[in-house]
Amino acid sequence: MSETPARPDAALRARAEIDLAALRANVRALRERAPGAALMAVVKADAYGHGAIPCARAAVEAGATWLGTATPQEALALRSAAAGLPDDVRIMCWLWTPGGPWREAVEARLDVSVSAPWALTEVVEAARAAGVPARVQLKADTGLGRNGCQPGADWDELVAAALRAEAEGLLRVTGLWSHFARADEPGHPSIAAQLTRFREMTAQAERQGLRPEVRHIANSPATLTLPDTHFDLVRPGIAMYGVSPSPEIGTPADFGLRPVMTLAASLALVKQVPGGHGVSYGHHYTTPGETTLGLVPLGYADGIPRHASSTGPVLVDGKWRTVAGRIAMDQFVVDLGGDRPGPGAEAVLFGPGDRGEPTAEDWAQAAGTIAYEIVTRIGSRVPRVYVNE
């Protein structure tokens, strides 16, 4: 990930401006939604494309006491001295495969997720080798059908095995957790069904003798709209970055959130062309008359979705433009309708919307995807420029 360039006055082909003040305000707003629960700031996938370490620091400054990642490598990077995070911040990672860096995770005091006996065996072996008890969180599959232990006999056996290892001093079960499948669909019956299943599975584990520090199931939409799911800890991800989990549950402004990333580029070329002029690969766009074209130096190699060809919105010279024709690997064209902004003029693909620019949700609609993907896929070739640090 590239951060602010050494020469802040240097011209940039493109940039993703990350407003850390907005992120801190979002974390505070989310904490107000769940005043009785601790907050885990999910910074997986390089903080959804925003930069894991700067965003983790900002979230902790705003009151997050936990950080969440998918992979152990992401978590270990946060625990390193270079990250500069307080030692008492808890860091959890949940996506493990056999042979993973269990011992390093144990020694780094990470909370590791376990969904199956093989994982429990590997973390116990790592704890024995390290001479340090592991911090383990057992994940229950309450209906998502992805990671997590199945209810019934499988869950009983996993809990019993964890209790045996705990009795030997090899681990501490710090949490019981799960994940919703459709919390972004208000009123969907699966939400109540999963919540009931989670309560049953945690109660079953506690009857067997487990005493977890935290129980948690609430993702971004549940944190925002389902207070009875908050338990001891909430895990907002996309909402922390000021993006709504779903248009169905509300806009960012509805929840007091502000988008954190603004993606912009400098026009590389402005030229006048005649009517009937084909534009980009396949000539899927032909100019309807004499006009001007602007070249935006961003493409699908930078994470701009090719599916938004001929539909993606861009603000240039105070006006919404639309991608003209195919988005290529490194660039795309907009029809400026005869206007002649100079080369280097700013083209804003998305941002908070304050200046009339499109938002990540607008690009999601144009590409037939979700806003999560729009911000997360912006590649490392685009420098992240942090403001309000």
C-alpha positions in Angstrom: 0.0 0.0 0.0 1.4 3.4 -1.0 0.9 6.3 1.5 1.3 10.0 1.0 4.2 10.6 -1.4 7.5 12.0 -0.2 6.8 15.2 -2.1 3.3 16.3 -1.2 3.2 18.9 -3.9 4.0 16.3 -6.6 1.4 15.8 -9.2 -0.4 12.5 -8.9 -2.0 10.5 -11.7 -4.6 9.5 -9.3 -5.2 9.3 -5.6 -7.5 7.8 -3.0 -7.8 10.4 -0.3 -8.6 8.8 3.1 -10.2 11.2 5.7 -9.2 9.8 9.1 -11.3 12.4 10.9 -14.4 10.9 9.1 -13.3 7.5 10.2 -12.9 8.5 13.8 -16.3 10.1 13.7 -17.9 7.0 12.2 -16.4 4.8 15.0 -17.8 7.2 17.6 -21.2 7.1 15.9 -21.2 3.3 15.8 -20.2 3.1 19.5 -23.3 5.2 20.2 -25.4 2.6 18.4 -24.1 -0.1 20.8 -23.3 1.7 24.1 -23.3 -1.5 26.1 -20.9 -3.4 23.9 -17.2 -3.1 23.1 -16.4 -2.3 19.5 -14.2 -4.4 17.1 -13.0 -2.3 14.2 -12.7 -4.7 11.2 -9.7 -3.8 9.2 -9.4 -6.9 7.0 -8.4 -6.6 3.3 -6.2 -3.6 4.1 -9.1 -1.9 5.9 -11.4 -2.5 2.9 -8.9 -0.8 0.7 -8.3 2.2 3.0 -5.0 1.2 4.6 -5.0 -1.1 7.6 -2.5 0.5 9.9 -3.6 4.1 9.6 -7.2 3.1 9.9 -6.5 0.8 12.9 -4.8 3.6 14.7 -7.6 6.1 14.0 -10.3 3.5 15.1 -8.4 2.9 18.4 -8.1 6.6 19.0 -11.9 6.8 18.6 -12.5 4.1 21.2 -12.3 0.7 19.4 -10.7 -1.8 21.8 -10.6 -4.7 19.4 -9.4 -5.0 15.8 -10.6 -7.7 13.4 -8.8 -9.3 10.4 -9.5 -12.2 8.2 -6.0 -13.7 7.8 -3.3 -14.3 10.5 -0.8 -12.4 8.3 -3.0 -9.3 8.5 -3.2 -9.7 12.3 0.5 -10.2 12.8 1.2 -7.1 10.8 -1.0 -5.1 13.2 0.7 -6.6 16.2 4.2 -5.7 14.9 6.0 -2.8 16.5 5.9 -0.9 13.2 2.1 -0.6 13.5 2.5 1.5 16.6 -0.7 0.2 18.3 -1.2 0.0 22.0 -0.2 -3.3 23.5 -3.6 -3.8 25.2 -5.6 -3.7 21.9 -7.0 -7.1 21.2 -6.6 -8.4 17.7 -8.6 -11.3 16.3 -8.2 -13.2 13.0 -10.6 -15.9 11.7 -9.6 -17.3 8.4 -7.2 -20.2 9.0 -6.0 -23.1 6.9 -4.0 -26.2 8.0 -0.4 -25.4 8.7 -1.0 -21.7 9.4 1.3 -19.6 11.6 -0.4 -20.8 14.8 2.7 -20.5 17.0 3.4 -16.9 15.8 -0.2 -16.0 16.5 -0.1 -17.5 20.0 3.2 -15.7 20.8 1.7 -12.5 19.5 -1.3 -12.8 21.8 -3.8 -12.9 18.9 -7.3 -14.1 19.4 -7.7 -17.0 16.9 -10.9 -18.4 15.6 -11.5 -22.2 15.7 -14.4 -23.8 13.8 -13.3 -27.5 13.6 -11.3 -30.1 15.6 -8.3 -29.9 13.2 -7.8 -26.2 14.0 -8.1 -26.8 17.8 -5.5 -29.5 17.5 -3.1 -27.2 15.7 -3.5 -24.3 18.1 -3.1 -26.6 21.1 0.1 -28.0 19.6 1.3 -24.4 19.0 0.5 -23.3 22.5 2.4 -26.3 23.9 5.4 -25.5 21.8 5.4 -21.8 22.7 4.8 -22.4 26.4 2.1 -19.8 26.2 -1.7 -20.4 26.4 -3.6 -19.6 23.3 -6.5 -17.2 23.1 -9.2 -19.1 21.2 -12.7 -18.0 20.0 -15.1 -20.8 19.0 -17.2 -20.0 15.9 -20.7 -21.4 15.6 -22.4 -21.8 12.2 -25.8 -20.5 13.0 -27.0 -20.5 9.5 -24.6 -18.7 7.2 -23.3 -22.1 6.0 -19.7 -20.8 5.6 -17.1 -21.1 8.3 -18.1 -22.2 11.8 -19.0 -25.4 13.6 -22.3 -27.1 13.0 -24.8 -27.2 15.9 -25.5 -30.4 17.8 -23.0 -33.2 18.3 -20.2 -31.3 16.4 -20.5 -28.3 18.6 -20.7 -30.4 21.8 -17.5 -32.2 20.8 -15.6 -29.0 19.9 -16.6 -27.3 23.2 -15.6 -30.4 25.2 -12.2 -30.6 23.5 -11.7 -26.9 24.2 -12.6 -27.3 27.8 -10.0 -30.2 28.2 -7.3 -28.0 26.7 -8.3 -25.1 28.9 -8.1 -27.4 31.9 -4.5 -28.2 30.9 -3.6 -24.5 30.7 -3.0 -24.6 27.0 -5.7 -22.2 26.0 -8.3 -19.8 27.1 -11.7 -19.6 25.3 -12.0 -15.9 25.1 -15.1 -15.8 22.9 -18.1 -17.5 21.2 -19.2 -15.9 17.9 -21.0 -16.3 14.7 -22.0 -14.2 11.6 -25.3 -13.3 9.9 -26.2 -14.2 6.4 -28.9 -11.6 5.7 -28.8 -8.9 8.4 -28.8 -6.4 5.5 -32.3 -7.4 4.6 -34.6 -5.9 7.2 -37.1 -8.3 8.7 -35.8 -11.4 6.9 -36.8 -14.5 8.9 -33.3 -15.9 8.8 -32.1 -13.1 11.2 -34.4 -14.2 14.1 -33.6 -17.9 13.3 -29.8 -17.3 13.5 -30.1 -15.2 16.6 -32.1 -18.0 18.3 -29.6 -20.6 17.2 -26.7 -18.4 18.5 -28.3 -18.0 21.9 -28.9 -21.8 22.1 -25.3 -22.6 21.1 -23.7 -20.2 23.5 -26.0 -21.3 26.3 -25.1 -24.9 25.5 -21.4 -24.1 25.7 -21.8 -22.2 29.0 -23.7 -25.2 30.5 -20.7 -27.3 29.7 -18.5 -24.9 31.6 -17.2 -22.3 29.2 -17.0 -18.8 30.5 -16.1 -16.6 27.4 -15.1 -13.0 27.8 -17.2 -11.9 24.8 -20.1 -13.2 22.7 -20.6 -11.5 19.3 -22.6 -11.8 16.1 -23.3 -8.2 15.1 -21.8 -7.1 11.8 -22.3 -3.6 10.3 -26.0 -3.9 9.5 -26.8 -5.6 12.8 -24.8 -2.9 14.7 -26.9 -0.2 13.0 -30.4 -1.7 13.1 -30.6 -4.7 15.5 -29.8 -3.7 19.0 -30.8 -7.1 20.4 -27.8 -8.7 18.6 -25.1 -6.5 20.2 -24.3 -8.9 23.1 -20.8 -8.1 24.4 -19.1 -6.9 21.2 -20.0 -5.5 17.8 -17.9 -5.9 14.7 -18.6 -3.1 12.2 -16.7 -3.3 9.0 -18.0 -1.4 5.9 -20.0 1.0 8.1 -16.8 2.2 9.8 -15.7 3.5 6.4 -18.9 5.5 5.9 -20.5 3.1 3.4 -24.0 1.7 4.0 -24.1 -2.1 4.2 -27.2 -1.9 2.0 -29.4 0.8 0.4 -32.4 -1.1 1.9 -31.4 -0.2 5.5 -30.5 3.4 4.8 -27.9 5.8 3.5 -24.7 6.6 5.4 -26.2 10.0 6.3 -29.2 8.2 7.9 -26.8 6.7 10.4 -24.6 9.7 10.9 -21.8 8.2 8.9 -19.5 9.9 6.3 -17.7 8.1 3.5 -13.9 8.0 4.2 -12.5 7.5 0.7 -12.5 10.0 -2.2 -11.1 8.6 -5.5 -9.9 11.1 -8.0 -7.6 11.4 -11.0 -6.1 14.2 -13.2 -7.2 14.3 -16.7 -4.4 13.1 -19.0 -5.8 14.5 -22.2 -8.7 16.7 -23.5 -9.3 16.7 -27.2 -11.9 17.7 -29.7 -13.3 15.0 -32.0 -15.9 14.9 -34.8 -19.3 13.2 -34.6 -19.3 9.5 -35.4 -15.9 9.1 -33.7 -15.5 5.6 -32.1 -14.2 5.6 -28.5 -12.2 2.8 -26.8 -12.1 -0.9 -27.5 -14.9 -2.3 -29.6 -16.3 1.2 -30.3 -19.2 0.5 -28.0 -19.6 4.3 -27.8 -19.6 6.6 -30.8 -19.8 10.3 -30.4 -23.3 11.6 -31.4 -21.8 14.9 -32.7 -18.7 17.0 -32.5 -17.6 17.0 -28.9 -14.6 16.9 -26.5 -13.3 13.8 -24.8 -11.4 13.6 -21.5 -9.0 10.8 -20.7 -9.1 9.6 -17.1 -5.9 7.6 -16.3 -7.5 4.9 -14.2 -8.6 1.4 -15.4 -9.5 -2.1 -14.3 -5.8 -2.6 -13.2 -6.5 0.0 -10.6 -9.7 -1.6 -9.5 -12.2 0.4 -11.6 -14.9 -2.2 -12.5 -15.0 -3.0 -16.2 -18.7 -3.9 -15.7 -19.2 -0.1 -15.3 -18.2 0.5 -18.9 -20.6 3.1 -20.5 -22.4 3.5 -17.1 -19.8 4.7 -14.5 -20.3 8.3 -13.2 -17.5 10.8 -12.9 -17.6 14.5 -11.8 -15.5 16.7 -14.1 -15.5 20.5 -14.1 -18.6 20.5 -11.8 -20.7 18.2 -14.0 -21.6 14.5 -13.9 -20.1 12.7 -16.9 -20.5 9.0 -17.8 -17.8 6.6 -18.9 -17.8 6.6 -22.7 -17.3 3.1 -24.0 -15.1 0.4 -22.5 -13.0 0.8 -19.4 -9.5 -0.4 -20.3 -6.7 -1.7 -18.2 -5.2 1.7 -17.4 -7.6 4.4 -18.6 -11.1 5.3 -19.7 -12.8 8.2 -21.6 -15.6 10.5 -20.7 -17.5 12.6 -23.1 -17.3 16.3 -22.0 -20.0 17.5 -24.3 -17.9 20.3 -25.8 -16.5 21.6 -22.5 -12.7 22.1 -22.4 -11.3 21.7 -18.9 -7.5 21.8 -19.1 -5.3 18.7 -18.9 -4.8 18.0 -15.2 -8.3 19.0 -14.3 -9.7 16.8 -11.5 -12.0 13.9 -12.3 -13.7 12.6 -9.1 -15.0 9.1 -9.4 -16.5 8.9 -5.9 -16.5 10.5 -2.5 -18.8 11.7 0.2 -21.0 13.5 -2.3 -20.5 17.0 -0.7 -19.5 18.5 -4.0 -22.1 16.7 -6.1 -19.7 13.9 -6.9 -20.8 10.3 -7.2 -20.5 7.9 -4.3 -19.2 4.4 -4.0 -22.9 3.3 -4.0 -23.4 5.0 -7.4 -20.5 3.0 -8.8 -21.9 -0.1 -7.3 -25.3 0.5 -9.0 -23.5 1.2 -12.3 -21.4 -2.0 -12.1 -24.2 -4.3 -10.7 -22.3 -5.0 -7.5 -22.1 -3.8 -3.9 -20.2 -0.7 -2.5 -18.0 -3.0 -0.4 -16.4 -4.2 -3.7 -15.9 -0.7 -5.1 -13.8 0.6 -2.3 -12.0 -2.7 -1.5 -10.8 -3.4 -5.0 -9.0 0.0 -5.5 -5.4 -1.3 -6.1 -2.0 -0.5 -4.7 -1.1 1.5 -7.9 -3.3 4.2 -6.5 -1.6 6.1 -3.7 -3.5 6.5 -0.4 -3.2 10.1 0.8 -4.2 10.5 4.4 -5.7 13.7 5.7 -6.7 14.7 9.2 -4.3 12.3 10.8 
